[in-house]
């Protein structure tokens, strides 16, 4: 099948959606599909055929609008059996809202973000896409995101396509590079006696980094927070300093090797305000790292609260977060949760995910209005 995957940045260091898209491209190519990646920039050794789309603009909104225009021009001259978009575009066969619906992000974020021109444009393009007479199928990564789609758009049931996220279990195998975590700790000067809570995220505010920092205050000083992500950390460095936690928060910057950080971690924390199905949470579970997250994270569909980790009722419930941190300071609890997390690995397999996605592709390519078998 001739497939186009649309992503603004084809660069795995930029986040989970980008990493997912590149991994998906590689897997689809391996299965024999003809895959093109339509993006504005590419990391080296991109799997599939890279198609550069012009996104040069004076503002982020302007760059996004230029990207949409370039995509439309490309689709005039190039036909695909499947157009699979990871962000709002003007037309596609499958819409895959990795970060959740743009309309909800625009509505629920802070006043500052609601005034953000790019977020407004994302929401407007998504509204137009999903309100047309024959909308694309929407890939729902969790029950959480499916409820969000139903709440915001009047789509027929055959347009809501469940597809739980997956993990490359060969890549995220805790036995693969057992010394990788020690190297990370050594590089960042994190002592062997420290208990590391790891957070890998883009959009630190939405993913709950302020709460993850503040929740440390009433915990054993051996517990430290290791933060991985591209965003500039200075406002969070100042927050840690105000709370007297500066020596307990480490910022590692972006990475294209999250595996090493999972190996360095004793637990994973993501007190997110909104996350359709966090890939990093699933990777952490596949690596046997207990997870603290929230009911606003669709990835928690696969978890049982208190078994593989702890699911908080709200990100800003600092008392509950502190209790969760303190509970996971117990090595016996961590080991029990680690064993339970590793038992989830078969349910997270990429093979199962790809089989379902191929079924969706096949159904849509035969009839855009037909129901899935």
Secondary structure as UniProt FT lines:
FT   STRAND          2..6
FT   STRAND          9..10
FT   HELIX           12..14
FT   HELIX           16..30
FT   TURN            31..32
FT   STRAND          34..39
FT   STRAND          41..42
FT   TURN            44..45
FT   STRAND          49..52
FT   HELIX           60..77
FT   STRAND          82..85
FT   STRAND          94..95
FT   TURN            98..99
FT   HELIX           102..108
FT   HELIX           111..114
FT   HELIX           117..131
FT   TURN            133..134
FT   STRAND          137..140
FT   HELIX           143..152
FT   HELIX           157..159
FT   STRAND          160..162
FT   TURN            169..171
FT   TURN            174..175
FT   TURN            178..179
FT   HELIX           180..187
FT   TURN            188..189
FT   TURN            192..193
FT   STRAND          195..200
FT   TURN            204..208
FT   HELIX           209..214
FT   TURN            215..218
FT   TURN            221..222
FT   STRAND          223..228
FT   HELIX           234..242
FT   TURN            243..244
FT   HELIX           246..248
FT   STRAND          249..253
FT   HELIX           258..264
FT   STRAND          267..269
FT   HELIX           279..286
FT   TURN            287..288
FT   STRAND          290..294
FT   TURN            295..296
FT   HELIX           298..302
FT   TURN            306..308
FT   STRAND          309..312
FT   TURN            315..316
FT   HELIX           318..328
FT   HELIX           331..342
FT   TURN            343..344
FT   HELIX           345..348
FT   HELIX           350..366
FT   TURN            368..369
//
